[in-house]
């Protein structure tokens, strides 16, 4: 009887040992199989994510390149449009000399105006103006907080007139619609107010009011400016520094003083930009030349300066 019982215990023990051994083999094997499958799955996910990252990087690079291309294209469009506008104005002066005003005896006022600033040369321009105790007018664009925020304030602090030119200076955007023009104008006016505490009330159209950029009728824009009591000013004398030709200081002085005797009020177009060093170099000689003329003063644009408006006089069509 005991022998049978012992046999049964031995048999159960063997069965237990076999089951234990089987579990010790099968469980790790199952775990290894599971982990192998999991690792392979994770490797697949890593590969997929790597491809997605590469694709995203490629898309970002292409987008950046496209944006750079669009920016370069926009800048080129703006440059060509401004050159064309000024060239048209110069041609119209030659074609319609009878439209030039006949001066009356008295003091001739000359307004020096600088578009497109501030720039790396703004402080140098302001230093020259200060040296000669001359005030000018700056039609500025938005250049961001750095590094030109102080230049906006210095223009006003030293008695010059701060005017608006555009926020972006991208013709394709500004002149795409009346709404786009208003948005650009409001952004610039608010930006300048934030920086200087002043809301400028004079404006110069990029390319002048006689430009042919965009599909919007410029008269809609001039009417809007009148509605909000902003006066726009063009020019009746061009320095020639925006035409793309490399001009010497003497050429710029000659361009700015040729024909001064035709006007009671002369508004001279110049540019404050990184590629306009010759304009800066010409400025002392230009000021001296103008001040040497009889009955002639240099003044900033203020409320008592009669606007010169190409659109109104149809000088560019």
Secondary structure, DSSP 8 states (H G I E B T S, - for coil): -HHHHHHHHHHHHHHHHHHHHHHHHHHHHHHHHHHHHHHHHHHHHHHHHHHHHHHHHHHHHHHHHHHHHHHHHHHHHHHHHHHHHHHHHHHHHHH-GGGS----SS-EEEEEEEES---TTHHHHHHHHHHTT---EEEEE---STTTHHHHHHHHHTT-EEEEEESS--HHHHTS-HHHHHHHHHHHHHHHHHHHS----EE--TT-TT---SSS-HHHHHHHHHHTT-EE---SEE-STTSSS---HHHHHHHHHTTGGG-SEEEEEEE-STT-HHHHHHHHHHHHHHHTSTTEEE----TTS----HHHHT---
